[in-house]
Amino acid sequence: MLPLLCNEKWKENNLVNLLSQFLGEVQGLLFPRIEAEYGPLSVKERELVKTLELIRIEEFIERVSGRWPGRPEKDRRPLARAFIAKAIYGFATTRMLLEALASTPNLRRICGWERRGEVPSEALFSRAFSLFAVNELPQRVHEALIEKHERPRLVGHISRDATAVEAREKAARKAPDEKAPKQPPKRRGRPRKGEERPPKSLTRLQEQAAGMELSAMLSDLPSECDFGCKRNSDGKKESWKGYKLHIDWADGEIPITCVLTSASVHDSQVAIPLAMMSAQRVTNLYDLMDSAYDAKEIREISVGLGHIPIIDANARRNEKRTEMEPASARRYNERTTAERGNARLKDDFTGRTIRVRGSVKVMAHLMFGILALTADQILRLAG
């Protein structure tokens, strides 16, 4: 185990050196060149420049060529950079972003437009966002960012949690989810002579643990807008209309994996696909989860991936709640990473201001915020 840890430590130190070199070049070379041409940069403009230089979102967009007849298509790269700026500045609507682009020359030039008349219309912004959402542009950029900056280091803890996402759309009318966890049925009498009870169907969690493919797990999760309910830290029930964003957070409040589901989906049903996706992206030691994830199947999958699960006990059917060992309890306190990360996403990176409809667009909106948050946390740890 020692050679592996030494190797991981060397990779982590090498990554920190590369990030420190990156910050030195941005602050010592790039900022002076930009300010010499555009004038002094504000704090937010400097943050935007560093984020765009780190993620390089334009490299994930094909360059528009004029080979085809008809009106040439607008370049999508400045639009993608503008959506990153929208998340960093915390603009609730695209119209607020357009007003800032029109009134702030430095912001407009950083995104890629020299003159005010070059900024596209709100309709074109909407069409570009729809295209980015369908192509999962922010998801692909985020995955590449994690692959480059988080995969080389050894992650101590993965804190798994879900957060409510309120949406401004009509909730879908659908039949109850048959695979959702239900209350145990009342005890029934013996079957009559010659009567055979139908075999009990497997729950979604049991099907996932039985060897379901990851793609099948994700496609099986409901993603329509509906109603959700949970208990807050004070023990009171809260309900909302919209979705639920499930996130695996690494140490340092860095989101590793995100999955969007309907608000009514129980947290435990997304634990296994989240764990498998995170295991493909980073190497971690501990999985920290609250009592909603207390299930035998989740523990077995976590152990099978080479992790140590630390899950808060869930007292079911008035059973006595078992306490954690002192060492596990101290490690479990690291799970506040998830709570702080969810708060930053909502307060600082437009996680509360959902103005689009449909799970695909809602996920794209949230992932632009996740992408900006990830870059900000990586740069903070490097600085």
N, C-alpha and C positions, 0 to 999 in steps of 0.2 A: 504493500500500500504506500510505502514511503516514496519509491521512485515516481509513482503516479502523482502524488501530491506535490512533489518537487517539480515535476514537469508542468503541472497545472499552475504552480506558483510562478514559474518562469514565463509561461504564456501570459499570465495576468500582469506581471511587471512589464513585459514587453508591450502589452496593449496600453498600459498607463503611459509609458514613454511615448508611444505613437500619438496618443491623444494630447499629451502635453506639448509635443512638437507641433501638432495641428493647431492648438490654441495659440502657440507662440507665433506661428506663421500668419494666422488670421489677425491677431492683434498687432503684430509688428510690421506686417507687409500689406495685408488686404485692407484693413481699416484706413491707414494713411492714404492709400491710393484712391479709395472711394471718397474720402473726405476732401481730398485735393480736387476732385472733379465735381462732387455733388454738394459739398459743404459739410458742416458738423452733423454727426448722426446721433439720434436720441438713444436712450437705453433700449427701447423696444426695437428700434431699427438695428441696433447692434445684435440683439438677441435673434432677430429674424435672419440676419446675414450669417451668423454662426450656425443656425439650424439648417438653412438651405445648403451651406457648404458641407455640412456633415451628412445629410441624408441624400443629397444629389437626386432629387425626385425627377429632374428632367431626363436623366439617363434611362428611366423606365417608360418614357413616352416616345413613340416613333416620330421622327422629324417629318413634317409635311413637305411633300414634293409637288411640283407643278406638272407632273406627267399626264394627268387626266384632264379631259376637256371639261369646260364649265367653270363656275366661280371657284377660285382656290379656297381651300379650307383654312380657317384661322389656326394659328399656331397654338397648340394646347399647353405648351410648357409654361408660358407666363400665367396661364389660368391655374395650373396646378400649384405654382408658387404662391399665387394669390390666395388659394384656399388654405395653405399653410399659414399665411399671414393672418387670415381670418381667425384661425384657431389661436394663434399667439396673442393677437390683440383682443380676443374675446368678443368679437362682433357677433351679435345675435342673428343678424340677417345679412343677406348678400347686398341689400341696398345700403346698409351701413358701411360695408366694405367698399362699395363703389363711391360713396361720398368721401371716404378717406383717401381713396386712390386719386380722386379728382382734386382734393385740397392739399395733399401732401406729396410734393414732387419726389422726395427721397424714397418714400414707400413705393410709389409708382415705378421708379427706375429700378429699384431692387427687384421688383416682380418681373420687369422686362419690357415696360412701355416707356418711351421717352416723352411723348406728348400726351396731353389729356385726351385728345381726340382718338388716340390709338386704343384706349381702353374699351373693350367690347361692351355690348349692352347687357342688361340683366337677363334677358332671354337667352343670350348665348352662354352666359355663366351657368344658367340652369341646365341647358343642354349638355354642356361640358361636364357638369357635376353628375348628370345621369350616366354619361359615358364612363366616367371614372368609377362610379358605383358598380356598374355592371361588370366592368373589367377588373374590379377589386384592386384598383391602383394603390390606395393607402395600405391595404393589407399586404400587398407584395413588397412595398417599400419598407414597411415595418419589419416584415420577416427577414429581409436582406440586412436591415440595420442590426437586428438581434444576432443574425448569423455572423456578422463581422465583428461586433463589439462585445457580445455576451457569451457566445459559444466558446471562445478561447479561455474564459475564466471559469473557475469552479464556484458554483453558486451554493451557498450554505443552505438557505431556506427558500422554499416556494410557498407563498401564502395564497391560498385559494379562497376566493370570495365572489359574491355576486352583488350587484347594485341595481336599484330600480332606475328605469329610464322612462320618464313620462313623455307621452307623445300626444300631438294634437291631431288625432284622426279617429275615425269611428272604429270601435272594437268589432272584430269579426265575430259573426254568429257561427258557432260550430258545436259539434257534439262533444260531450265530456271526453277527456283523454283517458282511454281505457288502461293505459300503461302507467298512469300517474299513481303514486302511492296513496292508498286508501286506508281508512280506518278498518281494523279487523272486523269481519262480519260477525253477527250474533250467532251463538252456537245453535246449530240445528240438530234435530233428532236423527235417528238412524234412518237410512234409506229403506223404502218399502221393499217387500219381497219382489225380486226381479228387476228392481230399479237400479240403474247405474248412473252415478253422478258424472257429469262431464269433467274431463281432466282440467285442473286449474292452469290457466294460462300464465306464462312467465311475465314478470314485470319488465319494464324497459331496462332497469338496472341489472336484472338477472340475464337478460339477453345480451347486454353489452359485455358482461363478465364471462359469458359463455364462448366468446371468441368472435364477436361481430367485427367486421372491418370498420376502420376509422371513418371512411367516407359514408358507410351505411349508418353509423352512429349519428353523424352530423346531419344527414338528410332526414333521419327519423325524428329529430327534435322539432317540435312545433315552433314556428317563427312568426305567426300572425299576431297582430295587435289584439290584446285582450286585457283582462283585469287580473291584478296580482294582489296578494295580501301577505304581510309578514309582521313580526313583532319587532319593535325598535329596542334600543338599549334600555328603555324604561319599562319594558314589558307590555307596552300598549300596542294594539293592532293598528297598522297603517295599510291603506289600500291605494292603488294607483292604476291608471289606464296607460298601457303602453307595452314596454318590453323589459327584459332583464339582461344586463351585460355581465357575463361570467369572465373573470380575469384571473390569471396566474401572475402574481407579483414576485419578482426576485428582490433580494436584499438591495436597498438603495432606492426603493419605490420605482423599479423599472418593470413595466408590463411586458410579459413574455408572450402570452397567448390570450386571445380574446374570442369569445363565442357569444352571439346574440340569439336569444330565444324569446318566446312569448313570456309575458309577465307571470303567467300561471305555472310555468315549468319549475319543478322543485330543484333546488340547488344540487342535490345528490345525483340527479340524472345527467348532469353535465360534467361531473367530476372525472369520470373515466376518460372520455374523449379529450378533456383538457389536459389530463396527466399524460396521455399518449402524445399529444401534440407538443407539449412542453419538453418531454423527454427527447423528442427529435431535434429540438432547437438548442437546449442547454443541458449541462450536467449538474445535477443538484443532489444534495444529501438528504434533506428533510422535507416532508410535505406537511404543512400546517393547515388544519381545517377546523371549523367550528362544529358544533353539535349537529348541524343539519347534514353533515357528511358522515355521520357515525353509522357505517354499514359494513358488514363483513366483506362484501364484494369490493368495495373501494379500498379497504385495507389490503386485501390480497393483491389487487392490481398494483398498488403502490409498492408493496414488498417485491412483487415480480419485476418491477422496473428498477430494482436496486435501491429504492429509497426507504427511509424510515418514517412511517406515518405517525404524526402526533395529532390526534383528533379528540376534541372535547367530548366527553361522554354525554349521551342523550338518554335521559331517564324516560323509559317507555312503560306504559301500563303501571304507573306508580311504583316502579322498581327503584331501589335505592341507587342513587347516583354515586359512581365510583370516582374517587379523586385521583388526579394525576400524580405521578412521582415528582419530587421536587425538581430534579434535573429537567424532566420533560416540561414541567410548568414554566420554568425559566425560559426554555426555548420557545414555548407556545406564546410568550409575551411578544416575540418578534412578529407575531401576526398583525400587530398594529400597522405594519407596513401597508397591508391591504386597505385598511380604513383611511390612512393618510393619503394613499394613492387615489382612492375613489373620490375623496374630498377635493384633491387638487384637480382631477379631471373635470369635476362638475363646477368648481368655483373659478378655475383659471383657464380652462381650455374648452369652453362652450359645451360641457357635458349636460348642462341643464336647459340649454336653449335649442330644442329640437323643433325645427320648422318644416321638415320634410316628412313625407309619408311613405310608408312601406318599409319592410325590414331591410331591403337592399340599400336604400338611400339612408336610412337611419344608421345602419352599420357603417357606411362610408363617412357620414358626418362624425360619428364617434371616433372612427379610426384616424381621421385627420387630427383630432384632438389627442388621441393616443400617440400618434407619430410625433407631434410636437412635444408632448410630455416626455416621451422616451428620449428624444434628443436633448431636451433640457436637463434631465436627470443624469444622462451620460456625461454631459459637459460639466455639470456641477461636481460630479465625483472626480472628474479629471482635473478640475481646477483647484 
